[in-house]
């Protein structure tokens, strides 16, 4: 009888652990939209296969400011996608809300104002990284190496077509 009660007690305690939430409470969802663009805060960032350091590293980024698209959240981890379509998990401490973009075209003319008839301000090559300060319906204000101007939104990766900020 004593063994039966001991086994029953152990079974009940084990079952209790199955129904209780983990001791580490899940972080509430951020009020920020998903998907959204962010940028890398660090010069080096490990993209992992899952939301935790125990998951294997898929890719190592070496470009501070690179735009990333947050497509999912889990606790302090963000599932992101890069311009090439590679996806994985980064810790939120490696990400910044600063907006950046990458030039998509081989040679992109950056204009002095948001109009295709505006005078050119400078040109940027494919894959050049710039900082975005604002975007309207079709154009974004971008700063690259101290130069500033307007680029058509469809010529960059780092802002959604209908996004205005």
PyMOL commands that set and color helices and strands:
alter all, ss='L'
color gray80, all
select helices_A, chain A and resi 2-19+92-94+153-155
alter helices_A, ss='H'
color red, helices_A
select strands_A, chain A and resi 36-40+45-48+57-61+67-74+77-81+87-91+95-96+100-103+107-111+120-125+129-135+139-144+147-152+156-157
alter strands_A, ss='S'
color yellow, strands_A
deselect
rebuild
show_as cartoon
